[in-house]
Amino acid sequence: MEKNLIFHYTSTEVLLKILSRGHESLTNENLKDKICLRATHAKFLNDPTEYELALSLLKQSLLSYEKENPNKTGVSQIFTKDNESDLISLAPGEPFLFALSENLDNLSMWQSYGLNGSGVAIGLDKKMLEDYGSDEPNTLFIPCSYDFNENISKLTTFWSSIYDKMPLYIQKGTIVGRDIFKFLKILGHCFSIKDNAYKDEREWRLCKNEAFKENIKYRIRSGLIIPYIEHFVSKDIINNIVIGPCADKELSKKSIIMALKTFGFDLNNISVTTSTVPFRQ
């Protein structure tokens, strides 16, 4: 049965880093057959409004739940004028996201995320990502949702399952109480929500709230320091690499296949194909 794939559109530079990570610098024997997927801090995504959207949904859905349940009023007290803009950061850890799309060889995805058609789309086994999201602490692998009213309704319902286990107050800049990790789950759902204008992207996200500072790493992008975390997954998760419509397809295919061989990938498990989109820069 053919595997269900989901695609990460990116540059060939990032592809090379993903392919070579385990070969070049991993000394941990348990990670030698892994690749590394870098998840970016939510505040440093291409769309800077997403962080504010998540915070807005978090507040509105909680207030909606308390309005529907008059005997539930305590948790909303953590939303004050002094801390409302930093509410998400008060949770232990930081939110990090890795984005993928259901779209195979899609023009708008090439333009927005595939280096304007000169990059690649990496096809990953969706079931393996789902299993990884289920097994990792504070991690969710979920589709993005684009309807605002529907999202408020879903989150309002979701509060009913965690409300009584939520923290009730803030002490020295940190939310404290009975079970803060229930709060992290709803944060993951909030960060899977995007504006309806992006609906055609059919995006999925690997969301994690990283509570350990030593696991946060940094890179430079356009002069800005970008925080990220690493997800180590089996190298068998890569099943397809699609070369963008504006790349040198013949040379790119040859070099990608050479790289796959060098870094120990099973070529029987990975197809290297070229885009069929008629697009010229």
Secondary structure, DSSP 8 states (H G I E B T S, - for coil): ----EEEEEE-HHHHHHHHHHHHHT---GGGTTEEEEEEEEGGGSSSTHHHHHHHHHHHHHHHHHHHH-TT--SGGGG--TTTGGGHHHHSSSEEEEEEEES-SS-HHHHHHHSGGGTSEEEEEEHHHHHHHHHHSTTEEEEE-B--HHHHHHHHHHHHHHHGGGS--EEETTEEESS-HHHHHHHHHHHTTB--GGGGGG-EEEEEEEE--GGG-EEEEETTEEEEEEEEEEEGGGEEEEEE-TTS-HHHHHHHHHHHHHHTT--TTT-EEEE-------
